[in-house]
Amino acid sequence: MLGGMTGMLADRAWPEVERPTLLVPLGSLEQHGPHLPLDTDTRIAHAVAERLAATRGREALVAPALAYGSSGEHDGFPGTVSIGGEALRSVLLEYARSASAWAATVVFVNGHGGNAEAVRQAVATLRDEEARAVAWTPCAPDEGWTVDAHAGRTETSLLLHLAPEHVRLERAVPGARDPLAALLPRLRRDGVRAVSPSGVLGDPAGASAEEGAALLDAMVGHARRRLAEFGAGPW
């Protein structure tokens, strides 16, 4: 929109940035089975951030996504690029220290579970340093939803809603379906490929765009409630 303003930070000129709530999508570049794109987590995080920003109007802006995360458990698959937890934590610290100079609040919207510990540590440090207004939320629905761990029905439904042209349903296969808690020791020791040669943890069968739309609504609702409890403004 030439000459107009959108809710994207990158589209603004500097005089148009006035103490916003800055929503920063955090994703990954990692395998998501033989049927989903490598940037699945980033797409989901960006969609949740966009929906959150829309509920705040001109008060909120969505930053360009940080599209690399801590994905070492997926290193056995081509296309995966991991920067590791320590590097991610350092990036988040420097990012929020800089952005806090002009943003009223910085909110990390995390779409990849492997990033969570680095995000938690970074936010705790940032809030302790100078009582910065920094918060984070995962892209997760409230309890009551049945979700699988990786590239199964949950993420396939979300991508069928968000980017159906990038879903290769004809390649979708079930993967390891044991509870994640049972898989974690081997996942941490040997990586995802040792547990699931396809990279899928769950089963894509039954996925639909309609379910993906409902899941996205549930994720946004959960994020709003979490941020309100976090003290990140009047969500």
Buried (B, 14 or more C-beta within 10 A) or exposed (E): EEEEEEBBBEEBEEEEEEEBBBBBBBBBBBBBBBBBBBBBBBBBBBBBBBBBBEEBEEBBBBBEBBBBBBBBBBBBBEEBBBBBBEBBBBBBBEBBBEBBEEBBBBBBBBBBBBBBEBBBBBBEBBBEEEEBBBBBBBBBBEEEBEBBBBBBBBBBBBBBBBBEEBBEEEEBBBBBBEEBEEBEEBBEEEBBBBBBEBBBBBBBEEBEBEBBBBBBEBBBEBBBEBBEEBEBBEB
